[in-house]
Amino acid sequence: MSLEFRARCPKCDNRAFDAPEHLDVSHEVACGACGHRGKLVEFADLATLDAIVEDLKIRSLRVLRNTHGLKAGM
Ligand SMILES: [Zn+2]
């Protein structure tokens, strides 16, 4: 998935975050500067969250198609 991952620590305003391997709103993120830990939703900016939600929708649609015996075209 091509997404510009942007996040910010709510405690110390650190913005140096690498995109996690699995983009999921419940993914736990730890701030490298102050050690604050929280869910991705606390850290990621709105555009990033939107992209994650869109990606989740697309993936769940793919699963639906697969369970119906159709190839998803990947
Ligand atoms: Zn921090």
N, CA, C, O and the ligand as a Tripos MOL2 file, in Angstrom:
@<TRIPOS>MOLECULE
protein
  297   295    75     0     0
PROTEIN
NO_CHARGES

@<TRIPOS>ATOM
      1 N           0.8440   -1.1840    0.0000 N.3       1 MET1
      2 CA          0.0000    0.0000    0.0000 C.3       1 MET1
      3 C           0.8780    1.2310    0.0000 C.2       1 MET1
      4 O           1.8680    1.2870    0.7290 O.2       1 MET1
      5 N           0.5360    2.2030   -0.7960 N.am      2 SER2
      6 CA          1.3330    3.4160   -0.8680 C.3       2 SER2
      7 C           0.6330    4.5020   -0.0550 C.2       2 SER2
      8 O          -0.3760    5.0700   -0.4730 O.2       2 SER2
      9 N           1.1830    4.7630    1.0820 N.am      3 LEU3
     10 CA          0.5660    5.7280    1.9720 C.3       3 LEU3
     11 C           1.6700    6.5250    2.6360 C.2       3 LEU3
     12 O           2.6620    5.9840    3.1230 O.2       3 LEU3
     13 N           1.4610    7.8220    2.6380 N.am      4 GLU4
     14 CA          2.4070    8.6480    3.3640 C.3       4 GLU4
     15 C           2.0010    8.6070    4.8290 C.2       4 GLU4
     16 O           1.0360    9.2520    5.2380 O.2       4 GLU4
     17 N           2.7380    7.8510    5.6000 N.am      5 PHE5
     18 CA          2.3960    7.6800    7.0060 C.3       5 PHE5
     19 C           2.8510    8.8920    7.7950 C.2       5 PHE5
     20 O           4.0400    9.2080    7.8440 O.2       5 PHE5
     21 N           1.9080    9.5580    8.4040 N.am      6 ARG6
     22 CA          2.2540   10.7230    9.2070 C.3       6 ARG6
     23 C           1.6460   10.5940   10.5930 C.2       6 ARG6
     24 O           0.4470   10.3620   10.7510 O.2       6 ARG6
     25 N           2.4940   10.7480   11.5790 N.am      7 ALA7
     26 CA          2.0200   10.6140   12.9490 C.3       7 ALA7
     27 C           2.7420   11.6180   13.8340 C.2       7 ALA7
     28 O           3.7950   12.1510   13.4840 O.2       7 ALA7
     29 N           2.1480   11.8540   14.9780 N.am      8 ARG8
     30 CA          2.7120   12.8260   15.8950 C.3       8 ARG8
     31 C           2.4160   12.3370   17.3060 C.2       8 ARG8
     32 O           1.3090   11.8840   17.5960 O.2       8 ARG8
     33 N           3.4050   12.4310   18.1730 N.am      9 CYS9
     34 CA          3.1860   12.0190   19.5530 C.3       9 CYS9
     35 C           2.3260   13.0660   20.2560 C.2       9 CYS9
     36 O           2.6530   14.2520   20.2340 O.2       9 CYS9
     37 N           1.2070   12.6280   20.8910 N.am     10 PRO10
     38 CA          0.3370   13.5970   21.5690 C.3      10 PRO10
     39 C           0.9790   14.1950   22.8160 C.2      10 PRO10
     40 O           0.5090   15.2090   23.3310 O.2      10 PRO10
     41 N           2.0460   13.5740   23.2990 N.am     11 LYS11
     42 CA          2.6610   14.0680   24.5290 C.3      11 LYS11
     43 C           3.7920   15.0500   24.2630 C.2      11 LYS11
     44 O           3.8580   16.1190   24.8700 O.2      11 LYS11
     45 N           4.6800   14.6760   23.3490 N.am     12 CYS12
     46 CA          5.8880   15.4930   23.2000 C.3      12 CYS12
     47 C           6.0330   16.0840   21.8010 C.2      12 CYS12
     48 O           7.0170   16.7660   21.5150 O.2      12 CYS12
     49 N           5.0470   15.8250   20.9190 N.am     13 ASP13
     50 CA          5.0560   16.4060   19.5810 C.3      13 ASP13
     51 C           6.1400   15.8340   18.6630 C.2      13 ASP13
     52 O           6.4420   16.4050   17.6160 O.2      13 ASP13
     53 N           6.7090   14.7260   19.0600 N.am     14 ASN14
     54 CA          7.6770   14.0520   18.1970 C.3      14 ASN14
     55 C           6.9810   13.5720   16.9160 C.2      14 ASN14
     56 O           5.8900   13.0050   16.9710 O.2      14 ASN14
     57 N           7.6190   13.8020   15.7730 N.am     15 ARG15
     58 CA          7.0030   13.3930   14.5110 C.3      15 ARG15
     59 C           7.8120   12.3300   13.7780 C.2      15 ARG15
     60 O           7.4930   11.9560   12.6490 O.2      15 ARG15
     61 N           8.8460   11.8580   14.4250 N.am     16 ALA16
     62 CA          9.7050   10.8740   13.7610 C.3      16 ALA16
     63 C           9.1670    9.4660   13.9940 C.2      16 ALA16
     64 O           9.5860    8.7660   14.9150 O.2      16 ALA16
     65 N           8.2390    9.0760   13.1490 N.am     17 PHE17
     66 CA          7.6790    7.7280   13.2450 C.3      17 PHE17
     67 C           7.8410    7.0150   11.9120 C.2      17 PHE17
     68 O           7.6240    7.5910   10.8470 O.2      17 PHE17
     69 N           8.2210    5.7710   11.9970 N.am     18 ASP18
     70 CA          8.2350    4.9490   10.7990 C.3      18 ASP18
     71 C           6.8580    4.3340   10.6290 C.2      18 ASP18
     72 O           6.1630    4.0640   11.6090 O.2      18 ASP18
     73 N           6.4740    4.1180    9.4000 N.am     19 ALA19
     74 CA          5.2030    3.4540    9.1600 C.3      19 ALA19
     75 C           5.2680    2.0400    9.7100 C.2      19 ALA19
     76 O           6.2100    1.3060    9.4100 O.2      19 ALA19
     77 N           4.2980    1.6480   10.5000 N.am     20 PRO20
     78 CA          4.2930    0.2830   11.0150 C.3      20 PRO20
     79 C           4.0480   -0.7200    9.8980 C.2      20 PRO20
     80 O           3.4610   -0.4000    8.8640 O.2      20 PRO20
     81 N           4.5090   -1.9320   10.1330 N.am     21 GLU21
     82 CA          4.3910   -2.9520    9.0990 C.3      21 GLU21
     83 C           2.9250   -3.2640    8.8070 C.2      21 GLU21
     84 O           2.5260   -3.4610    7.6590 O.2      21 GLU21
     85 N           2.1410   -3.3050    9.8730 N.am     22 HIS22
     86 CA          0.7140   -3.5620    9.7080 C.3      22 HIS22
     87 C          -0.0480   -2.3150   10.1000 C.2      22 HIS22
     88 O          -0.1100   -1.9520   11.2750 O.2      22 HIS22
     89 N          -0.6230   -1.6680    9.1130 N.am     23 LEU23
     90 CA         -1.3910   -0.4640    9.4060 C.3      23 LEU23
     91 C          -2.7660   -0.8740    9.8920 C.2      23 LEU23
     92 O          -3.5870   -1.4000    9.1410 O.2      23 LEU23
     93 N          -2.9870   -0.6220   11.1430 N.am     24 ASP24
     94 CA         -4.2490   -0.9900   11.7490 C.3      24 ASP24
     95 C          -4.5240    0.0250   12.8420 C.2      24 ASP24
     96 O          -3.6100    0.4170   13.5690 O.2      24 ASP24
     97 N          -5.7630    0.4530   12.9660 N.am     25 VAL25
     98 CA         -6.0710    1.5040   13.9400 C.3      25 VAL25
     99 C          -5.8080    1.0520   15.3660 C.2      25 VAL25
    100 O          -5.6020    1.8840   16.2490 O.2      25 VAL25
    101 N          -5.8110   -0.2590   15.6040 N.am     26 SER26
    102 CA         -5.5880   -0.7440   16.9640 C.3      26 SER26
    103 C          -4.1280   -1.1070   17.2090 C.2      26 SER26
    104 O          -3.7680   -1.5780   18.2880 O.2      26 SER26
    105 N          -3.2850   -0.8830   16.1880 N.am     27 HIS27
    106 CA         -1.8690   -1.1490   16.3300 C.3      27 HIS27
    107 C          -1.2700   -0.2620   17.4260 C.2      27 HIS27
    108 O          -1.6060    0.9180   17.5310 O.2      27 HIS27
    109 N          -0.3850   -0.8360   18.2360 N.am     28 GLU28
    110 CA          0.2040   -0.0340   19.2960 C.3      28 GLU28
    111 C           1.4910    0.6180   18.8170 C.2      28 GLU28
    112 O           2.3480   -0.0170   18.2020 O.2      28 GLU28
    113 N           1.5990    1.9150   19.1220 N.am     29 VAL29
    114 CA          2.7530    2.7010   18.7030 C.3      29 VAL29
    115 C           3.4550    3.2040   19.9540 C.2      29 VAL29
    116 O           2.8120    3.5750   20.9360 O.2      29 VAL29
    117 N           4.7720    3.2120   19.9080 N.am     30 ALA30
    118 CA          5.5300    3.7650   21.0300 C.3      30 ALA30
    119 C           6.3670    4.9270   20.5140 C.2      30 ALA30
    120 O           7.0030    4.8230   19.4650 O.2      30 ALA30
    121 N           6.3690    6.0200   21.2430 N.am     31 CYS31
    122 CA          7.1500    7.1870   20.8640 C.3      31 CYS31
    123 C           8.6110    6.9530   21.2450 C.2      31 CYS31
    124 O           8.9320    6.5860   22.3750 O.2      31 CYS31
    125 N           9.4780    7.1760   20.2670 N.am     32 GLY32
    126 CA         10.8940    6.9620   20.5270 C.3      32 GLY32
    127 C          11.5220    8.0620   21.3630 C.2      32 GLY32
    128 O          12.6120    7.8830   21.9050 O.2      32 GLY32
    129 N          10.8490    9.1940   21.4750 N.am     33 ALA33
    130 CA         11.4180   10.3240   22.1960 C.3      33 ALA33
    131 C          11.0270   10.3160   23.6780 C.2      33 ALA33
    132 O          11.8900   10.4760   24.5410 O.2      33 ALA33
    133 N           9.7360   10.1320   23.9840 N.am     34 CYS34
    134 CA          9.2990   10.2160   25.3810 C.3      34 CYS34
    135 C           8.7980    8.8860   25.9190 C.2      34 CYS34
    136 O           8.5350    8.7630   27.1150 O.2      34 CYS34
    137 N           8.6620    7.8820   25.0460 N.am     35 GLY35
    138 CA          8.2540    6.5660   25.5150 C.3      35 GLY35
    139 C           6.7510    6.3910   25.6470 C.2      35 GLY35
    140 O           6.2860    5.3440   26.0980 O.2      35 GLY35
    141 N           5.9910    7.3990   25.2600 N.am     36 HIS36
    142 CA          4.5370    7.2880   25.3420 C.3      36 HIS36
    143 C           4.0470    6.1930   24.4060 C.2      36 HIS36
    144 O           4.4590    6.1050   23.2500 O.2      36 HIS36
    145 N           3.1560    5.3600   24.9360 N.am     37 ARG37
    146 CA          2.6020    4.2840   24.1170 C.3      37 ARG37
    147 C           1.1020    4.4740   23.9760 C.2      37 ARG37
    148 O           0.4230    4.9290   24.8970 O.2      37 ARG37
    149 N           0.6120    4.1220   22.8210 N.am     38 GLY38
    150 CA         -0.8330    4.2440   22.6210 C.3      38 GLY38
    151 C          -1.2240    3.6130   21.3130 C.2      38 GLY38
    152 O          -0.3790    3.1370   20.5550 O.2      38 GLY38
    153 N          -2.5210    3.6140   21.0560 N.am     39 LYS39
    154 CA         -3.0110    3.0680   19.7990 C.3      39 LYS39
    155 C          -2.6510    4.0100   18.6540 C.2      39 LYS39
    156 O          -2.4410    5.2090   18.8410 O.2      39 LYS39
    157 N          -2.5890    3.4290   17.4800 N.am     40 LEU40
    158 CA         -2.2410    4.2100   16.2910 C.3      40 LEU40
    159 C          -3.1730    5.4050   16.1110 C.2      40 LEU40
    160 O          -2.7490    6.4570   15.6340 O.2      40 LEU40
    161 N          -4.4420    5.2470   16.4920 N.am     41 VAL41
    162 CA         -5.4040    6.3420   16.3230 C.3      41 VAL41
    163 C          -5.0040    7.5770   17.1250 C.2      41 VAL41
    164 O          -5.3710    8.6920   16.7570 O.2      41 VAL41
    165 N          -4.2590    7.3970   18.2130 N.am     42 GLU42
    166 CA         -3.8230    8.5430   19.0110 C.3      42 GLU42
    167 C          -2.7020    9.3110   18.3140 C.2      42 GLU42
    168 O          -2.5310   10.5120   18.5270 O.2      42 GLU42
    169 N          -1.9540    8.6110   17.4910 N.am     43 PHE43
    170 CA         -0.7440    9.1940   16.9040 C.3      43 PHE43
    171 C          -0.9300    9.6680   15.4690 C.2      43 PHE43
    172 O          -0.4270   10.7240   15.0870 O.2      43 PHE43
    173 N          -1.6440    8.8940   14.6890 N.am     44 ALA44
    174 CA         -1.6960    9.1700   13.2570 C.3      44 ALA44
    175 C          -2.5390   10.4070   12.9570 C.2      44 ALA44
    176 O          -3.4990   10.6970   13.6710 O.2      44 ALA44
    177 N          -2.1840   11.1260   11.9130 N.am     45 ASP45
    178 CA         -2.9940   12.2870   11.5430 C.3      45 ASP45
    179 C          -4.2090   11.8310   10.7380 C.2      45 ASP45
    180 O          -4.3090   10.6670   10.3510 O.2      45 ASP45
    181 N          -5.1260   12.7590   10.4930 N.am     46 LEU46
    182 CA         -6.4190   12.3800    9.9250 C.3      46 LEU46
    183 C          -6.2890   11.7650    8.5420 C.2      46 LEU46
    184 O          -6.9610   10.7810    8.2310 O.2      46 LEU46
    185 N          -5.4300   12.3370    7.7140 N.am     47 ALA47
    186 CA         -5.2690   11.7940    6.3640 C.3      47 ALA47
    187 C          -4.7520   10.3580    6.4320 C.2      47 ALA47
    188 O          -5.1720    9.4980    5.6580 O.2      47 ALA47
    189 N          -3.8420   10.1120    7.3620 N.am     48 THR48
    190 CA         -3.2990    8.7700    7.5170 C.3      48 THR48
    191 C          -4.3830    7.8120    7.9950 C.2      48 THR48
    192 O          -4.4910    6.6890    7.5040 O.2      48 THR48
    193 N          -5.1900    8.2660    8.9630 N.am     49 LEU49
    194 CA         -6.2730    7.4160    9.4610 C.3      49 LEU49
    195 C          -7.2740    7.0960    8.3600 C.2      49 LEU49
    196 O          -7.7260    5.9590    8.2300 O.2      49 LEU49
    197 N          -7.6160    8.1100    7.5670 N.am     50 ASP50
    198 CA         -8.5290    7.8830    6.4490 C.3      50 ASP50
    199 C          -8.0010    6.8060    5.5190 C.2      50 ASP50
    200 O          -8.7360    5.9130    5.0960 O.2      50 ASP50
    201 N          -6.7110    6.9050    5.2070 N.am     51 ALA51
    202 CA         -6.1080    5.9350    4.2960 C.3      51 ALA51
    203 C          -6.1220    4.5380    4.9050 C.2      51 ALA51
    204 O          -6.3290    3.5510    4.2000 O.2      51 ALA51
    205 N          -5.9020    4.4560    6.2110 N.am     52 ILE52
    206 CA         -5.9150    3.1490    6.8750 C.3      52 ILE52
    207 C          -7.3120    2.5390    6.8090 C.2      52 ILE52
    208 O          -7.4730    1.3550    6.5130 O.2      52 ILE52
    209 N          -8.3230    3.3700    7.0910 N.am     53 VAL53
    210 CA         -9.7030    2.8760    7.0630 C.3      53 VAL53
    211 C         -10.0740    2.4170    5.6540 C.2      53 VAL53
    212 O         -10.7080    1.3760    5.4830 O.2      53 VAL53
    213 N          -9.6760    3.2010    4.6390 N.am     54 GLU54
    214 CA         -9.9330    2.8120    3.2580 C.3      54 GLU54
    215 C          -9.2800    1.4800    2.9380 C.2      54 GLU54
    216 O          -9.8760    0.6150    2.2970 O.2      54 GLU54
    217 N          -8.0350    1.3290    3.4010 N.am     55 ASP55
    218 CA         -7.2960    0.0940    3.1450 C.3      55 ASP55
    219 C          -7.9910   -1.0860    3.8100 C.2      55 ASP55
    220 O          -8.0810   -2.1680    3.2280 O.2      55 ASP55
    221 N          -8.4810   -0.8790    5.0290 N.am     56 LEU56
    222 CA         -9.1830   -1.9580    5.7230 C.3      56 LEU56
    223 C         -10.4390   -2.3510    4.9650 C.2      56 LEU56
    224 O         -10.7600   -3.5340    4.8550 O.2      56 LEU56
    225 N         -11.1510   -1.3540    4.4390 N.am     57 LYS57
    226 CA        -12.3730   -1.6250    3.6670 C.3      57 LYS57
    227 C         -12.0490   -2.4600    2.4400 C.2      57 LYS57
    228 O         -12.7200   -3.4490    2.1460 O.2      57 LYS57
    229 N         -10.9980   -2.0400    1.7220 N.am     58 ILE58
    230 CA        -10.6090   -2.7560    0.5060 C.3      58 ILE58
    231 C         -10.2390   -4.1930    0.8380 C.2      58 ILE58
    232 O         -10.6150   -5.1280    0.1310 O.2      58 ILE58
    233 N          -9.4850   -4.3520    1.9400 N.am     59 ARG59
    234 CA         -9.0690   -5.7070    2.2980 C.3      59 ARG59
    235 C         -10.2510   -6.5740    2.6900 C.2      59 ARG59
    236 O         -10.2930   -7.7540    2.3400 O.2      59 ARG59
    237 N         -11.2190   -6.0070    3.4140 N.am     60 SER60
    238 CA        -12.3600   -6.8220    3.8130 C.3      60 SER60
    239 C         -13.2220   -7.1580    2.6000 C.2      60 SER60
    240 O         -13.8420   -8.2200    2.5610 O.2      60 SER60
    241 N         -13.2680   -6.2690    1.6120 N.am     61 LEU61
    242 CA        -13.9850   -6.5850    0.3840 C.3      61 LEU61
    243 C         -13.3190   -7.7400   -0.3460 C.2      61 LEU61
    244 O         -13.9900   -8.6160   -0.8910 O.2      61 LEU61
    245 N         -11.9920   -7.7320   -0.3510 N.am     62 ARG62
    246 CA        -11.2500   -8.8190   -0.9910 C.3      62 ARG62
    247 C         -11.5600  -10.1460   -0.3250 C.2      62 ARG62
    248 O         -11.7450  -11.1610   -0.9980 O.2      62 ARG62
    249 N         -11.6180  -10.1350    1.0080 N.am     63 VAL63
    250 CA        -11.9260  -11.3560    1.7390 C.3      63 VAL63
    251 C         -13.3160  -11.8390    1.3700 C.2      63 VAL63
    252 O         -13.5370  -13.0330    1.1670 O.2      63 VAL63
    253 N         -14.2640  -10.8880    1.2830 N.am     64 LEU64
    254 CA        -15.6250  -11.2470    0.9010 C.3      64 LEU64
    255 C         -15.6480  -11.9050   -0.4620 C.2      64 LEU64
    256 O         -16.2860  -12.9410   -0.6460 O.2      64 LEU64
    257 N         -14.9510  -11.3060   -1.4210 N.am     65 ARG65
    258 CA        -14.9240  -11.8620   -2.7730 C.3      65 ARG65
    259 C         -14.3110  -13.2520   -2.7590 C.2      65 ARG65
    260 O         -14.7980  -14.1690   -3.4210 O.2      65 ARG65
    261 N         -13.2310  -13.3950   -1.9900 N.am     66 ASN66
    262 CA        -12.5750  -14.6980   -1.9550 C.3      66 ASN66
    263 C         -13.4840  -15.7700   -1.3700 C.2      66 ASN66
    264 O         -13.4820  -16.9080   -1.8370 O.2      66 ASN66
    265 N         -14.2560  -15.4160   -0.3550 N.am     67 THR67
    266 CA        -15.1410  -16.4040    0.2370 C.3      67 THR67
    267 C         -16.2790  -16.7780   -0.7120 C.2      67 THR67
    268 O         -16.9490  -17.7930   -0.5200 O.2      67 THR67
    269 N         -16.4890  -15.9520   -1.7360 N.am     68 HIS68
    270 CA        -17.4870  -16.2820   -2.7280 C.3      68 HIS68
    271 C         -16.8820  -16.9810   -3.9420 C.2      68 HIS68
    272 O         -17.5590  -17.2040   -4.9460 O.2      68 HIS68
    273 N         -15.6290  -17.3140   -3.8400 N.am     69 GLY69
    274 CA        -15.0040  -18.1210   -4.8740 C.3      69 GLY69
    275 C         -14.5480  -17.3500   -6.0870 C.2      69 GLY69
    276 O         -14.2520  -17.9470   -7.1220 O.2      69 GLY69
    277 N         -14.4820  -16.0210   -5.9840 N.am     70 LEU70
    278 CA        -14.0190  -15.2260   -7.1100 C.3      70 LEU70
    279 C         -12.6200  -14.7190   -6.8200 C.2      70 LEU70
    280 O         -12.2750  -14.4290   -5.6750 O.2      70 LEU70
    281 N         -11.8380  -14.6180   -7.8440 N.am     71 LYS71
    282 CA        -10.4920  -14.0480   -7.6840 C.3      71 LYS71
    283 C         -10.6050  -12.5270   -7.5770 C.2      71 LYS71
    284 O         -11.3830  -11.8910   -8.2880 O.2      71 LYS71
    285 N          -9.8190  -11.9720   -6.6830 N.am     72 ALA72
    286 CA         -9.9180  -10.5340   -6.4350 C.3      72 ALA72
    287 C          -9.1470   -9.7170   -7.4650 C.2      72 ALA72
    288 O          -9.1850   -8.4870   -7.4360 O.2      72 ALA72
    289 N          -8.4630  -10.3770   -8.3530 N.am     73 GLY73
    290 CA         -7.7510   -9.6590   -9.3930 C.3      73 GLY73
    291 C          -6.4090   -9.0850   -8.9630 C.2      73 GLY73
    292 O          -5.8930   -8.1560   -9.5840 O.2      73 GLY73
    293 N          -5.8620   -9.6300   -7.9230 N.am     74 MET74
    294 CA         -4.5420   -9.1750   -7.4900 C.3      74 MET74
    295 C          -3.5030   -9.9000   -8.2970 C.2      74 MET74
    296 O          -2.3070   -9.6780   -8.1060 O.2      74 MET74
    297 ZN          6.5470   11.3870   22.6830 Zn       75 ZN75
@<TRIPOS>BOND
     1     1     2 1
     2     2     3 1
     3     3     4 2
     4     3     5 am
     5     5     6 1
     6     6     7 1
     7     7     8 2
     8     7     9 am
     9     9    10 1
    10    10    11 1
    11    11    12 2
    12    11    13 am
    13    13    14 1
    14    14    15 1
    15    15    16 2
    16    15    17 am
    17    17    18 1
    18    18    19 1
    19    19    20 2
    20    19    21 am
    21    21    22 1
    22    22    23 1
    23    23    24 2
    24    23    25 am
    25    25    26 1
    26    26    27 1
    27    27    28 2
    28    27    29 am
    29    29    30 1
    30    30    31 1
    31    31    32 2
    32    31    33 am
    33    33    34 1
    34    34    35 1
    35    35    36 2
    36    35    37 am
    37    37    38 1
    38    38    39 1
    39    39    40 2
    40    39    41 am
    41    41    42 1
    42    42    43 1
    43    43    44 2
    44    43    45 am
    45    45    46 1
    46    46    47 1
    47    47    48 2
    48    47    49 am
    49    49    50 1
    50    50    51 1
    51    51    52 2
    52    51    53 am
    53    53    54 1
    54    54    55 1
    55    55    56 2
    56    55    57 am
    57    57    58 1
    58    58    59 1
    59    59    60 2
    60    59    61 am
    61    61    62 1
    62    62    63 1
    63    63    64 2
    64    63    65 am
    65    65    66 1
    66    66    67 1
    67    67    68 2
    68    67    69 am
    69    69    70 1
    70    70    71 1
    71    71    72 2
    72    71    73 am
    73    73    74 1
    74    74    75 1
    75    75    76 2
    76    75    77 am
    77    77    78 1
    78    78    79 1
    79    79    80 2
    80    79    81 am
    81    81    82 1
    82    82    83 1
    83    83    84 2
    84    83    85 am
    85    85    86 1
    86    86    87 1
    87    87    88 2
    88    87    89 am
    89    89    90 1
    90    90    91 1
    91    91    92 2
    92    91    93 am
    93    93    94 1
    94    94    95 1
    95    95    96 2
    96    95    97 am
    97    97    98 1
    98    98    99 1
    99    99   100 2
   100    99   101 am
   101   101   102 1
   102   102   103 1
   103   103   104 2
   104   103   105 am
   105   105   106 1
   106   106   107 1
   107   107   108 2
   108   107   109 am
   109   109   110 1
   110   110   111 1
   111   111   112 2
   112   111   113 am
   113   113   114 1
   114   114   115 1
   115   115   116 2
   116   115   117 am
   117   117   118 1
   118   118   119 1
   119   119   120 2
   120   119   121 am
   121   121   122 1
   122   122   123 1
   123   123   124 2
   124   123   125 am
   125   125   126 1
   126   126   127 1
   127   127   128 2
   128   127   129 am
   129   129   130 1
   130   130   131 1
   131   131   132 2
   132   131   133 am
   133   133   134 1
   134   134   135 1
   135   135   136 2
   136   135   137 am
   137   137   138 1
   138   138   139 1
   139   139   140 2
   140   139   141 am
   141   141   142 1
   142   142   143 1
   143   143   144 2
   144   143   145 am
   145   145   146 1
   146   146   147 1
   147   147   148 2
   148   147   149 am
   149   149   150 1
   150   150   151 1
   151   151   152 2
   152   151   153 am
   153   153   154 1
   154   154   155 1
   155   155   156 2
   156   155   157 am
   157   157   158 1
   158   158   159 1
   159   159   160 2
   160   159   161 am
   161   161   162 1
   162   162   163 1
   163   163   164 2
   164   163   165 am
   165   165   166 1
   166   166   167 1
   167   167   168 2
   168   167   169 am
   169   169   170 1
   170   170   171 1
   171   171   172 2
   172   171   173 am
   173   173   174 1
   174   174   175 1
   175   175   176 2
   176   175   177 am
   177   177   178 1
   178   178   179 1
   179   179   180 2
   180   179   181 am
   181   181   182 1
   182   182   183 1
   183   183   184 2
   184   183   185 am
   185   185   186 1
   186   186   187 1
   187   187   188 2
   188   187   189 am
   189   189   190 1
   190   190   191 1
   191   191   192 2
   192   191   193 am
   193   193   194 1
   194   194   195 1
   195   195   196 2
   196   195   197 am
   197   197   198 1
   198   198   199 1
   199   199   200 2
   200   199   201 am
   201   201   202 1
   202   202   203 1
   203   203   204 2
   204   203   205 am
   205   205   206 1
   206   206   207 1
   207   207   208 2
   208   207   209 am
   209   209   210 1
   210   210   211 1
   211   211   212 2
   212   211   213 am
   213   213   214 1
   214   214   215 1
   215   215   216 2
   216   215   217 am
   217   217   218 1
   218   218   219 1
   219   219   220 2
   220   219   221 am
   221   221   222 1
   222   222   223 1
   223   223   224 2
   224   223   225 am
   225   225   226 1
   226   226   227 1
   227   227   228 2
   228   227   229 am
   229   229   230 1
   230   230   231 1
   231   231   232 2
   232   231   233 am
   233   233   234 1
   234   234   235 1
   235   235   236 2
   236   235   237 am
   237   237   238 1
   238   238   239 1
   239   239   240 2
   240   239   241 am
   241   241   242 1
   242   242   243 1
   243   243   244 2
   244   243   245 am
   245   245   246 1
   246   246   247 1
   247   247   248 2
   248   247   249 am
   249   249   250 1
   250   250   251 1
   251   251   252 2
   252   251   253 am
   253   253   254 1
   254   254   255 1
   255   255   256 2
   256   255   257 am
   257   257   258 1
   258   258   259 1
   259   259   260 2
   260   259   261 am
   261   261   262 1
   262   262   263 1
   263   263   264 2
   264   263   265 am
   265   265   266 1
   266   266   267 1
   267   267   268 2
   268   267   269 am
   269   269   270 1
   270   270   271 1
   271   271   272 2
   272   271   273 am
   273   273   274 1
   274   274   275 1
   275   275   276 2
   276   275   277 am
   277   277   278 1
   278   278   279 1
   279   279   280 2
   280   279   281 am
   281   281   282 1
   282   282   283 1
   283   283   284 2
   284   283   285 am
   285   285   286 1
   286   286   287 1
   287   287   288 2
   288   287   289 am
   289   289   290 1
   290   290   291 1
   291   291   292 2
   292   291   293 am
   293   293   294 1
   294   294   295 1
   295   295   296 2
@<TRIPOS>SUBSTRUCTURE
     1 MET1         2 RESIDUE 1 A MET
     2 SER2         6 RESIDUE 1 A SER
     3 LEU3        10 RESIDUE 1 A LEU
     4 GLU4        14 RESIDUE 1 A GLU
     5 PHE5        18 RESIDUE 1 A PHE
     6 ARG6        22 RESIDUE 1 A ARG
     7 ALA7        26 RESIDUE 1 A ALA
     8 ARG8        30 RESIDUE 1 A ARG
     9 CYS9        34 RESIDUE 1 A CYS
    10 PRO10       38 RESIDUE 1 A PRO
    11 LYS11       42 RESIDUE 1 A LYS
    12 CYS12       46 RESIDUE 1 A CYS
    13 ASP13       50 RESIDUE 1 A ASP
    14 ASN14       54 RESIDUE 1 A ASN
    15 ARG15       58 RESIDUE 1 A ARG
    16 ALA16       62 RESIDUE 1 A ALA
    17 PHE17       66 RESIDUE 1 A PHE
    18 ASP18       70 RESIDUE 1 A ASP
    19 ALA19       74 RESIDUE 1 A ALA
    20 PRO20       78 RESIDUE 1 A PRO
    21 GLU21       82 RESIDUE 1 A GLU
    22 HIS22       86 RESIDUE 1 A HIS
    23 LEU23       90 RESIDUE 1 A LEU
    24 ASP24       94 RESIDUE 1 A ASP
    25 VAL25       98 RESIDUE 1 A VAL
    26 SER26      102 RESIDUE 1 A SER
    27 HIS27      106 RESIDUE 1 A HIS
    28 GLU28      110 RESIDUE 1 A GLU
    29 VAL29      114 RESIDUE 1 A VAL
    30 ALA30      118 RESIDUE 1 A ALA
    31 CYS31      122 RESIDUE 1 A CYS
    32 GLY32      126 RESIDUE 1 A GLY
    33 ALA33      130 RESIDUE 1 A ALA
    34 CYS34      134 RESIDUE 1 A CYS
    35 GLY35      138 RESIDUE 1 A GLY
    36 HIS36      142 RESIDUE 1 A HIS
    37 ARG37      146 RESIDUE 1 A ARG
    38 GLY38      150 RESIDUE 1 A GLY
    39 LYS39      154 RESIDUE 1 A LYS
    40 LEU40      158 RESIDUE 1 A LEU
    41 VAL41      162 RESIDUE 1 A VAL
    42 GLU42      166 RESIDUE 1 A GLU
    43 PHE43      170 RESIDUE 1 A PHE
    44 ALA44      174 RESIDUE 1 A ALA
    45 ASP45      178 RESIDUE 1 A ASP
    46 LEU46      182 RESIDUE 1 A LEU
    47 ALA47      186 RESIDUE 1 A ALA
    48 THR48      190 RESIDUE 1 A THR
    49 LEU49      194 RESIDUE 1 A LEU
    50 ASP50      198 RESIDUE 1 A ASP
    51 ALA51      202 RESIDUE 1 A ALA
    52 ILE52      206 RESIDUE 1 A ILE
    53 VAL53      210 RESIDUE 1 A VAL
    54 GLU54      214 RESIDUE 1 A GLU
    55 ASP55      218 RESIDUE 1 A ASP
    56 LEU56      222 RESIDUE 1 A LEU
    57 LYS57      226 RESIDUE 1 A LYS
    58 ILE58      230 RESIDUE 1 A ILE
    59 ARG59      234 RESIDUE 1 A ARG
    60 SER60      238 RESIDUE 1 A SER
    61 LEU61      242 RESIDUE 1 A LEU
    62 ARG62      246 RESIDUE 1 A ARG
    63 VAL63      250 RESIDUE 1 A VAL
    64 LEU64      254 RESIDUE 1 A LEU
    65 ARG65      258 RESIDUE 1 A ARG
    66 ASN66      262 RESIDUE 1 A ASN
    67 THR67      266 RESIDUE 1 A THR
    68 HIS68      270 RESIDUE 1 A HIS
    69 GLY69      274 RESIDUE 1 A GLY
    70 LEU70      278 RESIDUE 1 A LEU
    71 LYS71      282 RESIDUE 1 A LYS
    72 ALA72      286 RESIDUE 1 A ALA
    73 GLY73      290 RESIDUE 1 A GLY
    74 MET74      294 RESIDUE 1 A MET
    75 ZN75       297 GROUP 0 **** ****
